[in-house]
Amino acid sequence: MTDAILSDKQAAASHSTWVSVIVNLLLSILQIVIGIFASSSSLISDAIHSLSDLVSDIAVLIANKFSNMPSDDTHQYGHYRFENIASLFIGLLLIGIGLSMIWHAGDRLFNHTDSVAPVHYYALIVAVFVVVAKELLFRYMLAIGKRVNSTMLITNAWHARSDALSSLIVLFAIGANLLGISWADIVASLIVGAMIAHMGLKFTWNSIHDLSDHAATQEEINTLRAILQETPGIVSFHDFKTRKSADFIHIDVHLDFPGSMSIKEAHDIALLAINRLKAKGNVLSVTTHFDPMH
């Protein structure tokens, strides 16, 4: 079951990320060309922002390749945490982009409000097209990430949404410029920059938690404990512990058996419990300890 899930996740990550690479590259080229001819610096800036998605996509492709490598002598529990490292990198990238937007918007607000040049109306058409395209890309990537339950893909999808928000700001900025309002896009850029930085902080914090042996969610723990309780032959258990590795779970648990039970009987019951837990789909390993009941 786990091997099939890993294969599905790897294929989904590779396909969806390459779609993102192609879309972002084409949109960036379109924005740069139209931005130059339409005298729209905001469109060119958004193109540069879109190129940051390519860095994120490359990080996902690299993590997808390494995280699915089999265990070896130096990584005896596998390479799954490459996904957490990629999510951490994307989170830090989002923080950098958000703070950069805040910095440049603040600089424009206080020092360059009179230097905004008028733009051509077809920059507005391109901006609308880019917003729609990036929103569709976000929804596609988020759906794929949720389908295969990949934190890394979901994180990258929300990165794409942050880019869509940035493009939405550019849309308003161009519209405001055409109406003669030069400061509206600056205030909006500050707001979106703060939203992107906050999103990056959230992803970074979650990735740090997962890299520091964070436990499974309470909902997952309740489900796993219920599976154990419903396993035939399990009288009771204690010291139930979990830790995450990417989107997968490692479990340690002490099983209580009557002192008169043979080791083989206890082993067979424990093996049944392990198989039932792994059948959940995202459980990588289960370490059991036998404790005699007095």
N, C-alpha and C positions, 0 to 999 in steps of 0.2 A: 504493500500500500504506500509506504513512504517513498520507495523508489519511483513509483508512478507519479506521485505528487511532485517530487523533485524534477522529474523529466518534464512534466506539464508546466511547472513554474519557469524552468529554464527556457523552454520554447516560447512561452508567453512573454517573458522578459526580453528575449532577443528580438522577437517580432515587433512588439509594441515600441521598443526603444528605437529600432531602426526606422519605424514610421515617424517617430518624433524627430529623429535626426534629419530625415528628408524634408519634412514639413517646415521645421525651423530654418533650415538652410535656404529653402526656396523663399520663405517669407522674408528672411533677412535680406536676400538679394533684391527682392521686390521693393522693400522699404528703402534700401540705400539708393537704388536707381531713381525711384519716384521722389524720395526726399531731396536728392540733389536737384532734380529738374523743377520741383515745386517749391524750392527754398524752405523746406521744412526741417529745421534742426531737431525737432522733437521726434519726427519719424525716423531720422538717422540714429538718434539716441536709442530709440526703441529697438532698432535693428541690432545695435550693439548689445543691448540687453538680451535680445533673443539669442544671440550667439553664446551667451552664458549658459543657455539651456543645453547647448551642444557639449559643454564641459560636463554638465550634470549627466547627460545621456552617455557620454564616454565613461564616466565613473560607474554608471549602472552596468554597462556592457562588460567592463573589466571585472566588477564584483560578481556579475552573473557567471562569468567564466570561471573565476577562482572559487566562488562559494560552492560550486557543484563538483569540485575535484574530490576524489575519494580521499579518505584519511591516509596519512603516511606516518613515518617515524617522528616527524617534528610537529604534526598536527593530528594527534591520535583520536581526537573527537571530531574530525572533519574541519572544513573551512567555511562553515556557515556564517561565521561572524564577519566575513568580508561584506555581507549585506549590511550589517550594522555600521561598519566603517564607512561604506558608501553613503548610507543615510546620514551619518554624522557629517561627512564632507558636504553633502547637499544642504544640510541645515546651516552649516557655517557659510556656505556660498550665499544662501538666502539672507543671512544676517548682513553679510558684506554688501549685497546688492541694495538691501533696504536702507542701510546707513548711508551708502553712497547717494541714493536718491534723496534722502533727507538733507545731506550736506549740499548737494548741487542745487536743490530747490531753495534751501535757505540762502545760498549765495546769490541766486537769481533774484530772490525776493528783496534782498537788502541792497544789492549792488547793480543789477542789470535789468531792471524792469522796463527801461526805455530802449533796450537794444533788440527787442523781439521784432523780426522782420515779417511783413505780411506774406502769407503763403497762398498757393493756388488751390482752387476748390477741389481738384482731383486728388489732392493729398487726403482730403476728408473721405473720399470714396475708398481709397486704399486702406485708410485707417479702419473703416467699418468692416471691410473684407478681412483684415488681419484679426480684429477682435472676434469675429464669428469663427474664423478658422481655428484660432487658439482655444476658444471655448469648447469647440467640438473635439479638438485634440485632448483637452483636459478630461472631458467626459469619457472619451474612448479609453484613455490610459487608466482612469480611476476604475472603470468597469472591469478592465483586465486585471488590475491589481487586486480588486475585491474578489474576483472570481477564483484566483489562485491563492488568495490570502497572503499576499506579499507586501510586507511593510515597506520594503525598498521601492517597489513599483508605485505604491500609494503615495509615498513621500515624493517621488519624482513627478507624479501626476499633479500634486498640489503645487509643486514648483512650476509646472506648466500653467496652473491657474494663476499663480502670482504674475507670470508673464502676460497672461490675458488681462489681468487687472491693470498692469502697466500700460498695455496697449489701449485699454479703455480710457485711461488718463490722457494718452496722446490724442485719442479721438475728441475728447472734450477740449483739450488744449487747442487743437486745430480749429474746432468749431468756434471757440471763444476768440481765437485770433482773427477769424473771418468776420466776427461780429465787432471787432475792435477792443475786446476785453483781453488784455495781455496777462493779467495776474491770476486768473481763475485756475489755469493749469498748474501754477506754482503751488497754490494751497492744496489742490488735489494731489499733487505729487508728494507733498509732505505726508498726507494722510495715508496714501497707498504705500509709501516707503516705510511708514511705521507698521502697517499691517504685514508687509513682507518680512520685516525684521522680527516681528512678534512670531510669525509662523516659523521662521528659521530657529528662533530660540526654543520653540516647542519641539521641533524635530530634533534639535541638538540635544536637548535635555532627555528626551525619550531614548535616543541612541546611546547616550552615556549610561542611562539606567540599564539598558539591555546588555551593554558591554561589561557592566559590573555585576553580572549574575543576578539580574532582577528576576523575581518570581513571576510565574504566570499570573494572568488576571484572576480576580476572585471568581468570576464566572467559570473560567476554565478549571480552576482548582475544584470548585463545587462539582463540576461534571466528572472530573477524574476521580474524585473521592466516591461519587455515586457509583461509578463503574466498579471500583474495588468492593464497595459494600454489597453490590449485587452479584459478585463473583461466587459461584458455588464453592464451599469449602473454606472461605475466608471468614473466620470468626470475628476477628478484630484486627486493627492495625494502628500504628502510632508513628511519630516522627516522620510524617508525610511532608516531603520537601520538593520544590520544583525550582528550576532555573531555565531561563530562556537562552536560546542560541539562534539568532536571527528570528524566524517565525516558528521555530521548533522548540520542543520542551524536553528537558531531561528530568527524570523523577528518581528520588530516593525514598524508600519506605520500609519500615519494619513490620513484618507480618507475624501475628501471634498464632501459634499452633499448640495443641495439647502436647504435653511432654511425652506422652505415650506414642505419638504419631511417628512413623518412620521418616527418615530423611527423604526417601523416594516419594512418599505420599505428599509431603510438604512441597517438594520440588515440583511435582506435577501440578499442584494447585497454584503455586507461584507462577509457573510457566503459563497456565491458563489466564491468570490475572494479567501477566505481561502482554500476552497476545491480544487480550481484550482492550487494554490501554492503548497499544500501538494501532489497533484498528480504528481508533478515533481519527488518525490521519496525520497529526502533527507531533506525535510523540516519537522522539528519536531513540531514547534509551530508558530502561527501567532497571534500577539496581535494588534488589530486594535483600532483606536481612531476616533470618528466621529467629524468632524469640520464643522460648518455651513458656507456656502458661502454667502458673502454679495453682 
